[in-house]
Amino acid sequence: MIMRVFVAGGAGAMGRRLVPQLVARGHQVTATTTSAAKLGVVEQLGAQGVVMDGLDAVSVGEAVGAARPDAIVHQMTALSVAHAGKPDFKHPDRWAAPTIRLRTEGTDHLLAAAEATGVSHVVAQSLATWNAAREGGWVTEDDLLPPEELSEKLRTSAEALRYVEDVVVKAGGAVLRYGPFYGPGATDDQVKLVRRRKFPLVGGGNGYFSWVHLDDAASATVLAVEQKAAGVFNIVDDEPAPVSAWLPYLAACAGAKRPMNIPTWLARLLAGDMAVAMMTEGLGFSNAKAKRELGWQLRYPSWRQGFKEELA
Ligand SMILES: NC(=O)c1ccc[n+]([C@@H]2O[C@H](COP(=O)([O-])OP(=O)(O)OC[C@H]3O[C@@H](n4cnc5c(N)ncnc54)[C@H](OP(=O)(O)O)[C@@H]3O)[C@@H](O)[C@H]2O)c1
Protein backbone atom coordinates (compact mmCIF):
# COMPACT_ATOMS: atom_id res chain seq x y z
CA MET A 1 0.00 0.00 0.00
CA ILE A 2 1.31 3.41 -0.94
CA MET A 3 1.70 5.63 2.11
CA ARG A 4 2.43 9.27 2.83
CA VAL A 5 5.48 9.28 5.09
CA PHE A 6 6.85 12.27 7.00
CA VAL A 7 10.57 11.95 7.80
CA ALA A 8 11.57 14.42 10.52
CA GLY A 9 15.32 14.85 10.00
CA GLY A 10 15.35 13.73 6.38
CA ALA A 11 18.58 15.38 5.28
CA GLY A 12 20.90 13.68 7.78
CA ALA A 13 23.18 10.67 7.35
CA MET A 14 20.25 8.33 8.02
CA GLY A 15 17.57 10.36 6.24
CA ARG A 16 19.58 10.49 3.02
CA ARG A 17 19.56 6.67 2.84
CA LEU A 18 16.01 6.23 4.14
CA VAL A 19 14.18 8.69 1.86
CA PRO A 20 15.31 7.05 -1.43
CA GLN A 21 14.28 3.60 -0.13
CA LEU A 22 10.81 4.89 0.78
CA VAL A 23 10.48 6.62 -2.60
CA ALA A 24 11.63 3.46 -4.43
CA ARG A 25 8.81 1.55 -2.70
CA GLY A 26 6.32 4.04 -4.14
CA HIS A 27 5.66 6.06 -0.98
CA GLN A 28 5.09 9.82 -1.03
CA VAL A 29 7.67 11.31 1.28
CA THR A 30 7.91 14.67 3.01
CA ALA A 31 11.37 15.18 4.52
CA THR A 32 12.45 17.96 6.87
CA THR A 33 15.65 19.92 7.34
CA THR A 34 16.39 22.92 9.54
CA SER A 35 18.08 24.71 6.67
CA ALA A 36 16.48 26.10 3.51
CA ALA A 37 19.87 25.53 1.82
CA LYS A 38 19.33 21.74 2.17
CA LEU A 39 15.85 21.63 0.62
CA GLY A 40 17.46 20.82 -2.72
CA VAL A 41 19.15 17.78 -1.13
CA VAL A 42 15.90 16.19 0.01
CA GLU A 43 14.12 17.11 -3.20
CA GLN A 44 16.86 15.37 -5.19
CA LEU A 45 16.20 12.27 -3.10
CA GLY A 46 12.62 12.33 -4.35
CA ALA A 47 10.91 13.90 -1.32
CA GLN A 48 8.93 17.05 -0.82
CA GLY A 49 11.26 19.20 1.32
CA VAL A 50 10.14 21.33 4.24
CA VAL A 51 12.05 23.51 6.70
CA MET A 52 11.11 22.61 10.27
CA ASP A 53 12.52 23.24 13.73
CA GLY A 54 11.78 20.13 15.75
CA LEU A 55 12.06 22.11 18.98
CA ASP A 56 9.32 24.53 17.97
CA ALA A 57 5.82 23.11 18.47
CA VAL A 58 4.26 25.53 15.98
CA SER A 59 6.80 24.72 13.28
CA VAL A 60 6.25 20.97 13.80
CA GLY A 61 2.46 21.34 13.88
CA GLU A 62 2.44 23.31 10.64
CA ALA A 63 4.80 20.95 8.80
CA VAL A 64 2.93 17.80 9.83
CA GLY A 65 -0.46 19.45 9.27
CA ALA A 66 0.49 20.45 5.73
CA ALA A 67 1.88 16.99 4.87
CA ARG A 68 -1.07 15.04 6.35
CA PRO A 69 1.01 11.86 6.50
CA ASP A 70 -0.02 8.28 7.30
CA ALA A 71 3.17 7.76 9.32
CA ILE A 72 5.87 9.90 10.96
CA VAL A 73 9.51 8.81 11.27
CA HIS A 74 11.59 10.65 13.91
CA GLN A 75 15.25 10.77 12.81
CA MET A 76 16.13 14.15 14.36
CA THR A 77 19.45 14.34 16.18
CA ALA A 78 21.90 17.16 16.62
CA LEU A 79 25.05 15.04 16.97
CA SER A 80 26.73 16.30 13.81
CA VAL A 81 29.51 18.90 13.93
CA ALA A 82 27.18 21.33 12.13
CA HIS A 83 24.64 21.15 14.95
CA ALA A 84 26.71 20.42 18.08
CA GLY A 85 30.31 21.27 17.26
CA LYS A 86 33.10 18.73 17.73
CA PRO A 87 32.05 15.70 19.82
CA ASP A 88 32.86 16.41 23.47
CA PHE A 89 32.71 13.07 25.27
CA LYS A 90 34.07 14.73 28.41
CA HIS A 91 30.91 16.78 28.69
CA PRO A 92 28.26 14.62 27.01
CA ASP A 93 25.38 16.38 28.72
CA ARG A 94 26.51 19.71 27.29
CA TRP A 95 27.45 18.40 23.83
CA ALA A 96 24.38 16.17 23.56
CA ALA A 97 21.99 18.77 25.03
CA PRO A 98 20.25 19.65 21.73
CA THR A 99 19.87 15.95 20.88
CA ILE A 100 18.47 15.26 24.34
CA ARG A 101 15.91 18.01 23.71
CA LEU A 102 15.06 16.55 20.28
CA ARG A 103 14.48 13.17 21.94
CA THR A 104 12.22 14.62 24.62
CA GLU A 105 10.58 17.91 23.55
CA GLY A 106 11.00 17.06 19.84
CA THR A 107 9.22 13.73 20.36
CA ASP A 108 6.41 15.44 22.29
CA HIS A 109 5.92 17.96 19.47
CA LEU A 110 5.78 15.20 16.85
CA LEU A 111 3.32 13.12 18.90
CA ALA A 112 1.12 16.17 19.51
CA ALA A 113 1.16 16.97 15.79
CA ALA A 114 0.39 13.31 15.01
CA GLU A 115 -2.62 13.40 17.29
CA ALA A 116 -3.85 16.74 15.93
CA THR A 117 -3.53 15.52 12.34
CA GLY A 118 -4.88 12.01 12.91
CA VAL A 119 -1.58 10.24 12.18
CA SER A 120 -1.85 6.77 13.66
CA HIS A 121 1.75 5.56 13.49
CA VAL A 122 5.14 6.86 14.58
CA VAL A 123 8.58 5.24 14.24
CA ALA A 124 11.45 6.73 16.27
CA GLN A 125 15.20 6.37 16.59
CA SER A 126 16.84 4.99 19.73
CA LEU A 127 20.26 3.52 20.40
CA ALA A 128 21.93 0.13 21.03
CA THR A 129 25.34 0.65 22.63
CA TRP A 130 26.38 0.91 26.27
CA ASN A 131 22.89 1.27 27.69
CA ALA A 132 22.16 -2.37 28.53
CA ALA A 133 23.13 -5.21 30.86
CA ARG A 134 23.27 -8.94 30.26
CA GLU A 135 25.15 -11.99 31.46
CA GLY A 136 25.77 -14.36 28.56
CA GLY A 137 24.33 -14.09 25.04
CA TRP A 138 23.50 -10.98 23.08
CA VAL A 139 21.37 -8.19 24.52
CA THR A 140 17.67 -8.53 23.69
CA GLU A 141 15.01 -5.83 23.63
CA ASP A 142 14.27 -6.59 27.31
CA ASP A 143 17.75 -6.01 28.67
CA LEU A 144 17.98 -2.21 28.72
CA LEU A 145 19.71 -0.82 31.78
CA PRO A 146 17.67 1.63 33.87
CA PRO A 147 19.28 5.09 33.45
CA GLU A 148 19.79 5.36 37.23
CA GLU A 149 22.27 2.46 37.07
CA LEU A 150 24.51 4.33 34.61
CA SER A 151 27.29 6.70 35.56
CA GLU A 152 26.13 10.26 36.15
CA LYS A 153 27.61 11.57 32.89
CA LEU A 154 25.69 9.04 30.77
CA ARG A 155 22.45 9.25 32.69
CA THR A 156 20.86 12.27 31.00
CA SER A 157 21.38 10.83 27.52
CA ALA A 158 20.00 7.46 28.67
CA GLU A 159 16.98 9.13 30.28
CA ALA A 160 16.19 10.92 27.00
CA LEU A 161 16.37 7.61 25.12
CA ARG A 162 14.16 5.97 27.72
CA TYR A 163 11.71 8.88 27.33
CA VAL A 164 11.39 8.60 23.56
CA GLU A 165 11.00 4.82 23.86
CA ASP A 166 8.30 5.02 26.53
CA VAL A 167 6.11 7.64 24.88
CA VAL A 168 6.36 6.26 21.35
CA VAL A 169 5.60 2.68 22.43
CA LYS A 170 2.72 3.98 24.57
CA ALA A 171 1.37 5.74 21.48
CA GLY A 172 1.40 2.39 19.61
CA GLY A 173 4.54 3.15 17.61
CA ALA A 174 7.86 1.46 17.03
CA VAL A 175 11.26 2.36 18.46
CA LEU A 176 14.32 1.23 16.55
CA ARG A 177 17.46 0.82 18.65
CA TYR A 178 20.07 1.34 15.96
CA GLY A 179 23.63 0.20 16.59
CA PRO A 180 26.43 2.59 15.64
CA PHE A 181 25.99 3.57 11.99
CA TYR A 182 28.53 3.16 9.24
CA GLY A 183 28.08 3.85 5.55
CA PRO A 184 28.12 7.00 3.42
CA GLY A 185 28.96 10.01 5.58
CA ALA A 186 28.51 8.15 8.89
CA THR A 187 32.06 7.37 9.98
CA ASP A 188 34.18 9.82 7.97
CA ASP A 189 35.39 11.60 11.12
CA GLN A 190 36.36 8.36 12.89
CA VAL A 191 38.16 7.04 9.79
CA LYS A 192 40.16 10.29 9.60
CA LEU A 193 41.25 9.75 13.22
CA VAL A 194 42.14 6.10 12.52
CA ARG A 195 44.28 7.17 9.55
CA ARG A 196 46.13 9.66 11.80
CA ARG A 197 46.53 6.95 14.49
CA LYS A 198 44.44 9.08 16.84
CA PHE A 199 41.76 6.43 17.48
CA PRO A 200 43.39 4.03 19.97
CA LEU A 201 42.24 0.79 21.50
CA VAL A 202 41.28 1.55 25.10
CA GLY A 203 42.13 -0.91 27.87
CA GLY A 204 42.48 -3.85 25.49
CA GLY A 205 39.34 -2.97 23.49
CA ASN A 206 36.98 -5.36 25.24
CA GLY A 207 33.81 -3.32 24.74
CA TYR A 208 31.47 -4.55 21.99
CA PHE A 209 30.01 -2.59 19.07
CA SER A 210 26.91 -3.80 17.26
CA TRP A 211 27.42 -2.02 13.96
CA VAL A 212 24.75 -1.46 11.34
CA HIS A 213 25.15 -0.15 7.79
CA LEU A 214 22.93 2.88 7.10
CA ASP A 215 21.25 1.05 4.20
CA ASP A 216 20.29 -1.85 6.47
CA ALA A 217 19.08 0.54 9.19
CA ALA A 218 17.01 2.28 6.51
CA SER A 219 15.51 -0.98 5.18
CA ALA A 220 14.48 -1.99 8.72
CA THR A 221 12.85 1.43 9.11
CA VAL A 222 10.88 0.99 5.86
CA LEU A 223 9.59 -2.37 7.13
CA ALA A 224 8.59 -0.86 10.49
CA VAL A 225 6.66 1.89 8.65
CA GLU A 226 4.94 -0.40 6.15
CA GLN A 227 3.97 -2.95 8.81
CA LYS A 228 2.87 -0.33 11.36
CA ALA A 229 5.19 -2.13 13.75
CA ALA A 230 4.73 -1.60 17.48
CA GLY A 231 7.31 -2.02 20.24
CA VAL A 232 11.09 -1.96 20.45
CA PHE A 233 13.48 -3.55 17.93
CA ASN A 234 17.27 -3.86 18.00
CA ILE A 235 18.60 -2.89 14.56
CA VAL A 236 22.17 -4.18 14.42
CA ASP A 237 24.15 -6.54 12.21
CA ASP A 238 24.72 -10.28 12.78
CA GLU A 239 28.19 -9.96 14.21
CA PRO A 240 28.61 -7.85 17.35
CA ALA A 241 32.36 -7.57 17.90
CA PRO A 242 34.80 -6.21 20.46
CA VAL A 243 36.76 -3.07 19.57
CA SER A 244 39.89 -5.24 19.57
CA ALA A 245 38.47 -7.09 16.53
CA TRP A 246 36.87 -4.35 14.44
CA LEU A 247 39.23 -1.41 15.02
CA PRO A 248 42.42 -3.05 13.65
CA TYR A 249 40.31 -4.42 10.77
CA LEU A 250 38.91 -0.94 10.03
CA ALA A 251 42.45 0.48 10.12
CA ALA A 252 43.62 -2.20 7.66
CA CYS A 253 40.66 -1.48 5.32
CA ALA A 254 41.52 2.25 5.50
CA GLY A 255 45.18 1.51 4.69
CA ALA A 256 46.22 2.85 8.12
CA LYS A 257 48.74 1.55 10.65
CA ARG A 258 47.52 -0.66 13.50
CA PRO A 259 45.84 1.46 16.22
CA MET A 260 47.76 2.14 19.42
CA ASN A 261 46.61 0.73 22.77
CA ILE A 262 46.17 3.08 25.73
CA PRO A 263 45.11 2.35 29.32
CA THR A 264 41.59 3.18 30.47
CA TRP A 265 42.70 5.80 33.00
CA LEU A 266 44.54 7.74 30.29
CA ALA A 267 41.58 7.53 27.88
CA ARG A 268 39.30 8.80 30.66
CA LEU A 269 41.63 11.75 31.18
CA LEU A 270 41.98 12.53 27.47
CA ALA A 271 38.51 11.74 26.14
CA GLY A 272 36.12 11.41 29.09
CA ASP A 273 33.70 8.86 30.55
CA MET A 274 31.41 8.51 27.55
CA ALA A 275 34.26 7.66 25.16
CA VAL A 276 35.62 5.10 27.64
CA ALA A 277 32.16 3.60 28.13
CA MET A 278 31.74 3.25 24.36
CA MET A 279 35.13 1.55 24.01
CA THR A 280 35.05 -0.69 27.08
CA GLU A 281 31.43 -1.23 28.18
CA GLY A 282 29.51 -1.68 24.93
CA LEU A 283 27.58 -4.93 24.61
CA GLY A 284 26.62 -7.11 21.67
CA PHE A 285 22.94 -6.78 20.73
CA SER A 286 20.71 -9.43 19.12
CA ASN A 287 18.77 -8.65 15.92
CA ALA A 288 16.67 -11.83 16.14
CA LYS A 289 13.40 -10.02 16.90
CA ALA A 290 13.66 -7.63 13.93
CA LYS A 291 14.44 -10.54 11.59
CA ARG A 292 11.65 -12.69 12.99
CA GLU A 293 8.89 -10.09 13.33
CA LEU A 294 9.69 -7.62 10.53
CA GLY A 295 11.20 -10.13 8.10
CA TRP A 296 14.32 -7.93 7.97
CA GLN A 297 17.11 -9.19 5.73
CA LEU A 298 20.48 -7.49 5.87
CA ARG A 299 22.50 -6.51 2.86
CA TYR A 300 25.57 -6.30 5.12
CA PRO A 301 25.22 -9.05 7.75
CA SER A 302 28.76 -8.31 8.95
CA TRP A 303 30.76 -5.11 9.34
CA ARG A 304 33.69 -7.11 7.87
CA GLN A 305 32.11 -7.03 4.42
CA GLY A 306 30.67 -3.53 4.90
CA PHE A 307 33.88 -1.81 6.05
CA LYS A 308 35.79 -3.37 3.17
CA GLU A 309 33.26 -2.12 0.61
CA GLU A 310 32.93 1.35 2.14
CA LEU A 311 36.67 1.91 2.37
CA ALA A 312 37.64 0.27 -0.94
N1 LIG B 1 21.97 8.83 15.48
C1 LIG B 1 22.71 8.47 16.49
O1 LIG B 1 22.26 8.12 17.54
C2 LIG B 1 24.20 8.52 16.36
C3 LIG B 1 25.00 8.08 17.40
C4 LIG B 1 26.37 8.19 17.30
C5 LIG B 1 26.93 8.73 16.15
N2 LIG B 1 26.13 9.13 15.15
C6 LIG B 1 26.75 9.71 13.98
O2 LIG B 1 26.42 11.07 13.98
C7 LIG B 1 26.29 11.51 12.65
C8 LIG B 1 24.92 12.04 12.51
O3 LIG B 1 23.99 10.98 12.18
P1 LIG B 1 22.43 11.15 12.13
O4 LIG B 1 21.85 10.69 10.87
O5 LIG B 1 21.89 10.57 13.40
O6 LIG B 1 22.29 12.71 12.26
P2 LIG B 1 22.48 13.84 11.18
O7 LIG B 1 23.16 13.36 9.97
O8 LIG B 1 23.08 14.98 11.89
O9 LIG B 1 20.98 14.15 10.84
C9 LIG B 1 20.12 14.61 11.80
C10 LIG B 1 18.89 15.21 11.18
O10 LIG B 1 18.21 15.86 12.24
C11 LIG B 1 17.98 17.20 11.85
N3 LIG B 1 17.95 18.13 12.96
C12 LIG B 1 18.95 18.59 13.75
N4 LIG B 1 18.50 19.52 14.61
C13 LIG B 1 17.17 19.65 14.35
C14 LIG B 1 16.13 20.47 14.87
N5 LIG B 1 16.31 21.36 15.86
N6 LIG B 1 14.91 20.33 14.35
C15 LIG B 1 14.65 19.47 13.35
N7 LIG B 1 15.57 18.68 12.80
C16 LIG B 1 16.82 18.77 13.31
C17 LIG B 1 19.10 17.55 10.89
O11 LIG B 1 18.68 18.67 10.14
P3 LIG B 1 19.59 19.40 9.04
O12 LIG B 1 19.18 18.79 7.76
O13 LIG B 1 19.23 20.82 9.13
O14 LIG B 1 21.02 19.15 9.41
C18 LIG B 1 19.22 16.26 10.11
O15 LIG B 1 18.26 16.21 9.08
C19 LIG B 1 26.55 10.34 11.77
O16 LIG B 1 27.90 10.36 11.41
C20 LIG B 1 26.24 9.18 12.70
O17 LIG B 1 26.89 7.99 12.34
C21 LIG B 1 24.77 9.06 15.23
The ligand as an SDF file (V2000), in Angstrom:
LIG
                    3D

 48 52  0  0  0  0  0  0  0  0999 V2000
   21.9750    8.8300   15.4790 N   0  0  0  0  0  0  0  0  0  0  0  0
   22.7130    8.4690   16.4940 C   0  0  0  0  0  0  0  0  0  0  0  0
   22.2640    8.1180   17.5420 O   0  0  0  0  0  0  0  0  0  0  0  0
   24.2020    8.5160   16.3600 C   0  0  0  0  0  0  0  0  0  0  0  0
   25.0040    8.0810   17.4000 C   0  0  0  0  0  0  0  0  0  0  0  0
   26.3750    8.1890   17.2960 C   0  0  0  0  0  0  0  0  0  0  0  0
   26.9280    8.7290   16.1510 C   0  0  0  0  0  0  0  0  0  0  0  0
   26.1270    9.1300   15.1550 N   0  0  0  0  0  0  0  0  0  0  0  0
   26.7530    9.7080   13.9840 C   0  0  0  0  0  0  0  0  0  0  0  0
   26.4200   11.0670   13.9830 O   0  0  0  0  0  0  0  0  0  0  0  0
   26.2860   11.5080   12.6480 C   0  0  0  0  0  0  0  0  0  0  0  0
   24.9190   12.0390   12.5150 C   0  0  0  0  0  0  0  0  0  0  0  0
   23.9930   10.9840   12.1790 O   0  0  0  0  0  0  0  0  0  0  0  0
   22.4280   11.1520   12.1350 P   0  0  0  0  0  0  0  0  0  0  0  0
   21.8480   10.6880   10.8650 O   0  0  0  0  0  0  0  0  0  0  0  0
   21.8930   10.5740   13.3950 O   0  0  0  0  0  0  0  0  0  0  0  0
   22.2920   12.7140   12.2590 O   0  0  0  0  0  0  0  0  0  0  0  0
   22.4800   13.8390   11.1780 P   0  0  0  0  0  0  0  0  0  0  0  0
   23.1630   13.3570    9.9740 O   0  0  0  0  0  0  0  0  0  0  0  0
   23.0850   14.9850   11.8950 O   0  0  0  0  0  0  0  0  0  0  0  0
   20.9750   14.1470   10.8400 O   0  0  0  0  0  0  0  0  0  0  0  0
   20.1250   14.6050   11.8030 C   0  0  0  0  0  0  0  0  0  0  0  0
   18.8940   15.2080   11.1780 C   0  0  0  0  0  0  0  0  0  0  0  0
   18.2140   15.8590   12.2400 O   0  0  0  0  0  0  0  0  0  0  0  0
   17.9820   17.1970   11.8520 C   0  0  0  0  0  0  0  0  0  0  0  0
   17.9480   18.1290   12.9630 N   0  0  0  0  0  0  0  0  0  0  0  0
   18.9530   18.5910   13.7520 C   0  0  0  0  0  0  0  0  0  0  0  0
   18.4990   19.5160   14.6100 N   0  0  0  0  0  0  0  0  0  0  0  0
   17.1680   19.6520   14.3520 C   0  0  0  0  0  0  0  0  0  0  0  0
   16.1280   20.4690   14.8740 C   0  0  0  0  0  0  0  0  0  0  0  0
   16.3100   21.3560   15.8580 N   0  0  0  0  0  0  0  0  0  0  0  0
   14.9100   20.3350   14.3520 N   0  0  0  0  0  0  0  0  0  0  0  0
   14.6500   19.4720   13.3540 C   0  0  0  0  0  0  0  0  0  0  0  0
   15.5740   18.6800   12.8030 N   0  0  0  0  0  0  0  0  0  0  0  0
   16.8230   18.7710   13.3060 C   0  0  0  0  0  0  0  0  0  0  0  0
   19.0960   17.5510   10.8880 C   0  0  0  0  0  0  0  0  0  0  0  0
   18.6790   18.6690   10.1420 O   0  0  0  0  0  0  0  0  0  0  0  0
   19.5950   19.4000    9.0450 P   0  0  0  0  0  0  0  0  0  0  0  0
   19.1800   18.7930    7.7560 O   0  0  0  0  0  0  0  0  0  0  0  0
   19.2270   20.8240    9.1310 O   0  0  0  0  0  0  0  0  0  0  0  0
   21.0150   19.1480    9.4070 O   0  0  0  0  0  0  0  0  0  0  0  0
   19.2190   16.2570   10.1130 C   0  0  0  0  0  0  0  0  0  0  0  0
   18.2560   16.2110    9.0840 O   0  0  0  0  0  0  0  0  0  0  0  0
   26.5540   10.3360   11.7700 C   0  0  0  0  0  0  0  0  0  0  0  0
   27.8990   10.3620   11.4100 O   0  0  0  0  0  0  0  0  0  0  0  0
   26.2370    9.1810   12.6970 C   0  0  0  0  0  0  0  0  0  0  0  0
   26.8920    7.9940   12.3370 O   0  0  0  0  0  0  0  0  0  0  0  0
   24.7700    9.0610   15.2330 C   0  0  0  0  0  0  0  0  0  0  0  0
  1  2  1  0
  2  3  2  0
  2  4  1  0
  4  5  1  0
  4 48  2  0
  5  6  2  0
  6  7  1  0
  7  8  2  0
  8  9  1  0
  8 48  1  0
  9 10  1  0
  9 46  1  0
 10 11  1  0
 11 12  1  0
 11 44  1  0
 12 13  1  0
 13 14  1  0
 14 15  2  0
 14 16  1  0
 14 17  1  0
 17 18  1  0
 18 19  2  0
 18 20  1  0
 18 21  1  0
 21 22  1  0
 22 23  1  0
 23 24  1  0
 23 42  1  0
 24 25  1  0
 25 26  1  0
 25 36  1  0
 26 27  1  0
 26 35  1  0
 27 28  2  0
 28 29  1  0
 29 30  1  0
 29 35  2  0
 30 31  1  0
 30 32  2  0
 32 33  1  0
 33 34  2  0
 34 35  1  0
 36 37  1  0
 36 42  1  0
 37 38  1  0
 38 39  2  0
 38 40  1  0
 38 41  1  0
 42 43  1  0
 44 45  1  0
 44 46  1  0
 46 47  1  0
M  CHG  2   8   1  16  -1
M  END
$$$$
